Amino acid sequence: MDKYHIHNMLEDITETASTELSKGVNQVNTKEMGEVIDMIKDLSEAEKNKMEACYYKSGMQSNPMVPFHRSLDHFQLFLFSTYE
């Protein structure tokens, strides 16, 4: 999933939640709002992980002193450790 797609989904859900909250706290279904907040948290985490992965990937590709197979091992280790 593209990081811009994640960001757009995050913006849409946040805007919708804000609109619902602007109607008044007493008008909000707390169960549904809790689920929306969980989605916002999950999308924020996914966006952060995607940005970190892109950062580490670009750093490993630009360092000529690190053999590619070694940098790939570290990159894979980073990716798999974030989802355990």
TORMI-394964 format. One record per atom (N, C-alpha, C): x, y, z. Coordinates in steps of 0.001 Angstrom, whole numbers, padded with zeros to 6 digits, always signed. Each point is the difference from the previous one (the first is absolute). Example, Ala and Ser with C-alpha at 12.3 -4.5 7.8 and 13.67 -1.06 7.14 Angstrom:
+013190-005690+007800/-000890+001190+000000/+000900+001200+000000/-000350+001050-000720/+000820+001190+000060/-000770+001090+000730/
END
This chain:
+000856-001177+000000/-000856+001177+000000/+000899+001237+000000/-000306+000940-000813/+000774+001222-000138/-000155+000887+001231/+001092+000660+000408/-000078+000826+001205/-000958+001177-000169/-000168+000469-001241/-000939+001099-000220/-001443-000486+000123/-000229-001239-000401/-001338-000589+000140/-000347-000139+001484/+000948-000451+000795/-000210-000120+001444/-000301+001374+000588/+000777+000990-000398/-000178+001356+000531/-001372+000563-000372/-000435-000233-001226/-001313+000490-000432/-001122-000667+000779/+000121-001304+000233/-001014-000693+000805/-000021+000557+001420/+001173+000244+000548/+000109+000552+001354/-000649+001374+000078/+000258+000850-000990/-000612+001327-000020/-001523-000084-000101/-000508-000881-000864/-001447-000130-000174/-000679-000464+001283/+000559-001006+000635/-000606-000514+001233/+000077+001028+001116/+001118+000702+000110/+000148+001026+001028/-000986+001143-000213/-000170+000400-001246/-000948+001071-000313/-001430-000426+000333/-000344-001225-000322/-001337-000509+000303/-000237-000068+001503/+000986-000457+000741/-000118-000065+001457/-000149+001395+000589/+000755+000936-000518/-000093+001380+000471/-001382+000587-000268/-000543-000297-001166/-001347+000466-000344/-001039-000567+000958/+000120-001286+000306/-000939-000631+000930/+000122+000597+001399/+001229+000259+000434/+000203+000585+001329/-000505+001434+000074/+000011+000707-001124/-000472+001386-000006/-001508+000094+000228/-000703-001107-000192/-001445-000023+000247/-000314+000028+001492/+000986-000305+000796/-000180-000014+001448/+000365-001353+000569/+000617+000016+001138/+000471-001234+000619/-001164-000922+000341/-001125+000561+000376/-001151-000814+000380/-000655-000698-001188/+000277+000449-001202/-000602-000571-001208/+000844-001123-000616/+001180-000265+000565/+000942-000951-000588/-000196-001386+000605/-000044-001006-000853/-000038-001387+000445/+001418-000381+000442/+000188-000239+001300/+001352-000217+000523/+000625-001295-000518/-000801-001019-000241/+000555-001252-000532/+000562+000221-001393/-000766+000662-000854/+000463+000271-001354/+001202+000948-000001/-000025+001007+000859/+001116+000945+000053/+001263-000705+000497/-000153-000936+000917/+001148-000778+000450/+000609-000808-001130/-000842-000580-000839/+000490-000753-001152/+000694+000918-001007/-000543+001194-000181/+000621+000971-000916/+001363+000429+000534/+000082+000231+001300/+001282+000389+000600/+001020-001118-000155/-000428-001243+000132/+000906-001133-000226/+000492-000025-001448/-000911+000292-000954/+000413+000047-001403/+001009+001116-000239/-000237+001156+000622/+000936+001118-000147/+001360-000381+000558/+000003-000647+001157/+001253-000439+000610/+000719-001006-000901/-000736-000968-000529/+000607-001011-000857/+000560+000600-001288/-000739+000914-000613/+000489+000643-001223/+001216+000879+000282/+000009+000669+001142/+001163+000815+000375/+001230-000874+000180/-000181-001136+000642/+001096-000940+000197/+000497-000550-001337/-000921-000327-000895/+000381-000512-001327/+000766+001064-000780/-000440+001243+000094/+000688+001084-000707/+001409+000196+000563/+000112-000056+001313/+001313+000142+000640/+000929-001130-000419/-000494-001228+000019/+000819-001148-000393/+000424+000088-001456/-000895+000450-000846/+000334+000144-001423/+001088+001049-000194/-000110+001119+000697/+001014+001056-000116/+001353-000485+000521/-000004-000718+001125/+001253-000523+000547/+000629-001001-000954/-000811-000863-000590/+000520-000992-000935/+000624+000683-001219/-000660+001020-000509/+000550+000740-001145/+001296+000703+000375/+000048+000546+001201/+001210+000687+000477/+001163-000982+000096/-000231-001136+000656/+001076-000974+000163/+000411-000598-001339/-000948-000220-000874/+000323-000549-001322/+000872+000970-000782/-000338+001294+000033/+000791+000982-000743/+001393+000146+000597/+000105-000096+001309/+001311+000096+000639/+000887-001177-000330/-000579-001174-000077/+000784-001192-000309/+000430-000019-001465/-000839+000510-000869/+000340+000004-001420/+001070+001038-000310/+000070+001056+000792/+000961+001063-000289/+001346-000228+000672/+000136-001007+000861/+001261-000260+000682/+000784-001062-000767/+001036+000408-000745/+000742-000968-000813/+000875-000937+000828/+000230+000319+001270/+000864-000819+000837/-000707-001259+000506/-001326-000019-000043/-000760-001149+000488/-000385-000861-001198/+000412-001262-000008/-000414-000868-001113/-001518-000097-000076/-000526-000076-001225/-001450+000034-000176/-000691-001133+000740/+000537-001223-000058/-000672-001116+000661/-000057+000206+001508/+001032+000647+000574/-000007+000266+001441/-001036+001067+000332/-000079+001055-000810/-000983+001053+000258/-001415-000534-000179/-000205-000892-000944/-001314-000587-000208/-000420-000831+001216/+000960-000732+000576/-000302-000780+001208/-000456+000916+001128/+000673+001126+000197/-000390+000938+001053/-001364+000612-000291/-000265+000300-001260/-001287+000575-000386/-001128-000995+000247/+000214-001252-000381/-001016-001030+000234/-000207-000214+001482/+001070+000007+000776/-000106-000158+001443/-000834+001135+000591/+000226+001222-000472/-000783+001135+000479/-001474-000170-000338/-000286-000370-001248/-001401-000150-000408/-000713-001074+000790/+000637-001144+000168/-000674-001105+000688/-000099+000243+001500/+000937+000732+000569/-000064+000239+001447/-001114+000988+000365/-000429+000852-000940/-001045+000960+000318/-001380-000629-000006/-000155-001163-000593/-001314-000621-000090/-000165-001219+000885/+000937-000218+000894/-000126-001137+000918/-000699+000395+001269/
END
